[in-house]
Amino acid sequence: MAYYRGNFRGIGRMLQRPWLQPPCVKVAEALQTEAESVSPIGDPAEDRHPGLYRASFHVAPIIKEMRYKGQPTQRSGARLVNTAPHAWRVEHGDGRVPRYAPLQRAIDALKAAHG
């Protein structure tokens, strides 16, 4: 019977390395492509800014400050951001805008694709 004992200090150091940033950005870009494909465009006759939400997705590489056992540590990552002024309404909905949830649908699609 095999037994695995993780080297958590080594795993923590690995998560701080700069070579981990490009794979994180690659996954965020795949998520961006999926989110753009399910985003609403809007009817130009009724919408003042048709297509603005779909065109406002951006991937930002980040270095996240975290604490591990009281010590500050950094982790590489990437964040998918939508900078449209009405992004919250499109994602969550309100009385005027229905809930489209393109980011949640994109996450669910990628989870289903990769198990």
Phi, psi and omega in degrees: 000132182274149179227130179248129175238111185289143174264090188290331175295318178292321178295319178298319178294323179297320181290347179268348186289145181291339180288351178277344182294313181301320176295326177294318178295322180297318178293319179295325177291324175294321177295322178297316179299316179293318180295322178294326182288334180257005181282144177286148179261317181098148179276122181301335179287332183250334186261130179287338183221069180292134178083356182294319180298314181296325183276357186259014177278138178217143175258128180238117173292140183227156167243111186265130176277126179229167175242133175230116184054041177082352182262136177289132177226162180243146177230136176281150179187189177213152182230134174264123186235142171246122186262009177295143182294338181253022184297321180297319180295320180293320182287314188256337181079159173205198183295332183262330185243129177289161179280110178267324178051054180294325179292317179295321178293324178293319178297315179297322179293317179292324176296317180294325181289329185249009175069000000 
